[in-house]
Amino acid sequence: MISIAYQFGHPFDGRVILRRLGTADSEECSLFFDSKGALNFEVPLPIHQDGSYRVTLDWIYEGRLFFHQSDIRVKSGQLLSD
């Protein structure tokens, strides 16, 4: 399984959106995660096809909305960039 590691300055409790790029139907998957207090957090991504993807995280901490986005490429089941 492909995963991306993140390091937060506070616990993470929010949503991860995975969207496949460059396809006519722009497949999208939403996952909800809770770091359970940990600051280092690894997000497993349900990617089964090669291609480019956008990973978006959004969460609320102390009443403020946070957002992080990155694009990744997957080939032969391996993460090429993040």
N, C-alpha and C positions, 0 to 999 in steps of 0.2 A: 504494500500500500504506500502511496506517495503521501508525504506529509511536509508541512512547513512549520518551522519553529519560530516563535515570537517571544520577545522578552518585554514585559510590561512593567510600569512603575507602580502598578496597583493591581488588585485581582481583576480578572476578566470574566464578565458574564454578559454574553451578547450573542450576536448572530454572525455567521460566516455565509457569504453568498458566493457561489462558484458559478461562473458563466463562461461557456465555451465561446470563443471569438472566431470570426471568419466563417461562420456557417449561416445559412439562410434562416434557420429556425432558432438561433441563439439559445441553445439549451441552458437552463438555469437550475441550480439546486441550492436550497437554503438549509443550513444546519444551525442548531443552537448549541452553545457550549458554555460551560462554567469551569473556570480554572481551579475552583475549590480552594481559593486563597493563594495558589502558587503564582509566582511572578514569571516563571519560565513555562511556556505552554506550547505544546505541539498539536497542530491541527491536522488530523488525517483527512485527506481529500479523496472522495470517491471518483477518481478519474480512471476511465477504462479505455479511452481512445487517445491516440497521439493528437497533438494540436496545441493551440494557444488558448490560454484561459485567463480570466480576470478573477482575482480573489479579493473580495471586499469584506472587511470586518467593520461592524458598527456596534457600539455599546454605550451605555450611560453610566457615568461614575460621578458621584456627588452632585447629581442634578444636571450634569453637562453631557452633551452628546459628543462622542468621539467617532472618528472615521479613519480607516486606513485602507489603501487600495494598492495592489501590485499585480503585475502581469507576469505569467509564467509560461514556459513551454515544456511540453512533455513529449518524449520520443522513446519508443521501445520500453515504456514503463519507467523511465528515468526522468527526473526533474533536471532540465537543462539550464534554467535561469529562474531567479526570483527577485 
